[in-house]
């Protein structure tokens, strides 16, 4: 009886270990696929990136919970300004969360880009960029852009471009500077979880939370 129970526990343990290894392999494969696909269409050099009519700047908070400036945000604004004044883009879609009166990513980005010298008429506000998927899909379905440049950090661009390419959008990415070059475990774990969610979204054909009326961006 004791030997039978031990053999049963061993079988369960082997099954548990095998399942864990399978999940780990799956996670690694998904992560590598998204990274590889994204990097194929990402640029870090302003000289090498081709021109697109529009850029979509993916939103994030301007300040951290402790009140200090969020460098992810600042570097995205800096990268967008560089793209515009180097004539790599004509219009800018600032896409982010607009959850309440005191938190409005698109308006915050708009104000900072205007302060940097970009004409307000060249900036379009997307208030329904609640998730990366929403921002990417709305770029085509609402703003009519079949190809555009995504502005964010490299790890975020990889995921956004993977989504775009799976949706038939010819997106490229311009990599803003990362935080400080330090390894941020919290950010990496959150990104890994977001990448797993991307696969679920693709499998279930997840759509943006809100689409709405189409917005015409002038062709100049």
N, C-alpha and C positions, 0 to 999 in steps of 0.2 A: 504493500500500500504506500509506504513512504517513498519507495523507488519510483512508483508510478506517478506520485505527486511531483517529485523532483523532475521527472522527465516532462511532465506537463508544464511546469514552470519554465523549464529550459526552452520548450517550444514557444511559449508566450514571449519569452525574452528575446529569442532569435527573431521572432516576427516583429517585435517592437523595434529592435535594432535595425532590421532590414527596412522597415517602414521609415524610420528616421533618416537612414542613409538615402533612401529614394527621394524623400522630401528635400533633403539638402542638395542632392544632385539636380533636382528639378529647379530649385531656387537659383542655383549657380548658373544653370543653362539659360534661364529666363533673363537673369541679370546680364550675362555675357551677350546674349542676343540683342537686348535693348542698347547696351553700350556700343556694340559693333555697328548696329544700324545707325544709331545717332552720330557716332564719330565719322561715319562715311559722308555725312552732310553738314558737319560742323566746321566753323572757321574761327580761328583765334587772331588772325591777322587782318587788319583793315585793308591792306593792299591786295590780298588774294580773294576776299569775298566778293562775289558778283552782285550787281545791282538788282534790287527788287523794288517794285512800286511801293509796297507797304512792309512795315515791320510790326510785329505784335510783341509788346513788352509784357511779360508775365508778371503779375502783381505779387507783392509781398509787403509786409508791414514796414514802415519807415523806421520805427523804433522797436527795440526789444522790450521785454517785460520789465527789465530793470531801468528803463528810460534811456539807455545808451543808443546811439545810432546803429541801425542795422546795415552792415557793410554789404550784404547781399543786395539790398535795395539801392544803396548809393552807387554801387558798381554797375548795376543795370542801367541806372540813369546816365552814368558816365559813358557807358558803351553805346547807348542810344544816341546821345549827343554826338559822339564820334561818327557813328554811321551817317547821321543826317548831314553834318557839315563836311563830310568827305564825299557827299553826293552818292551814297550807296543805297539810299532810300528816299522816297518822295513824301510819304505819309506815315504816320505812326498811330497804331491802335494801342491804347493803354487799357489792358484787360485785367480786371481784378474783382475783388469782393467789395460789396457795398452793403454791408450787413446792417449798419445803423448810421445815424446822423454824425456820430463821432468817429466812425471808422469807414473811410472811403478811399480805397486804394487808387481807383482811376483818377479822382480829383487831385489826390496828393501827387501822383505822377505827373498829371497835366500841369499843375502849378510849378513843379520843379523843372520840368522841361521848358516851360515858357520863361522861367527865370534864367535858364541857361541860354536863352536867345532864340529858341525855336518858335516860329509863329503859331499862335493858337489855332489858326485855321487849318494847320497841317496835322493837328492832333485830334483823333477821334476817340471818344470815351466809350468803352465797353463795360457797362456796370454789371454784367451777368457772367463774368469770368470766375465763377465760384470754384471751379476746379480746372486743372490743366486741360482736361478733355473738353470742357466747355469752351475755354478760350480758343483752343485749336480748331474745333469743329465750327464754332461761330465765325471764325475768320473766313471760312468759305461760305457757309450757309446764310449768314446774316450780312457780312460785309463783302461778299462776292469775290474773294481772292482765292484763286486756284493755286497760287504760289506766293510765298511771302517769307520774310526773315523773322525768326523767333529770337528774342533777346532774353537771355537768362544765364545762369552759371552752367558750366559744361554738363554736370550730372543731371540738371533739370532739362537742359536742351536735348540730351539724349532721349529722355523719356517722351518729351513733347514731339520730337521729330518722329520717333517710332509710331506714336499715335497718328500723326499727320500722314505719314507714308502708308499706314494701314488703311487710312480713310481716303486715299487717292489724292492727297494734297502734296504738291511739290515744294515742301518747306525745307529751308536751310536754317542753320543756327549760327548766331554770332555769340561767342562765349565771353561773357563778362568775367572780370576777375573774380576769383573765388574769395572766400572770407579772409583768411590770412595765410593760407597754405598749411594751416594746422589741421590735423585729423579731428573732425567733430563727430564723435560716435553717435550722438543723438540724431544729427542730421542724416548720417549714413543709414541708420536703422529706419528712420522715417522714409527715406528715399527707397530703401529696399522694400518696405511695405507697400509704398505707392506703386512700385513696379509690379508687384504681385497683383495688385488691384487692377492694373492696366490689362493684364491678361484676362481677368474675370470680365472686365468691361468689354473687351473685344469679343469674348465668347458669348456674352449676353446681348451684344449689340447695343450697349448703353448709349443713350442720347443725352445731350445737354439738358440741364434742368429747365432752361428757358431759351427759346429761339426768338420769337417775335418778328416784327416787321423788318424787311431788308433795308439796309443803309447803303446808299450809293456813295462811293468814294470817287471823286473826280479823276479822270484820266488826263494827265498833263504831258 
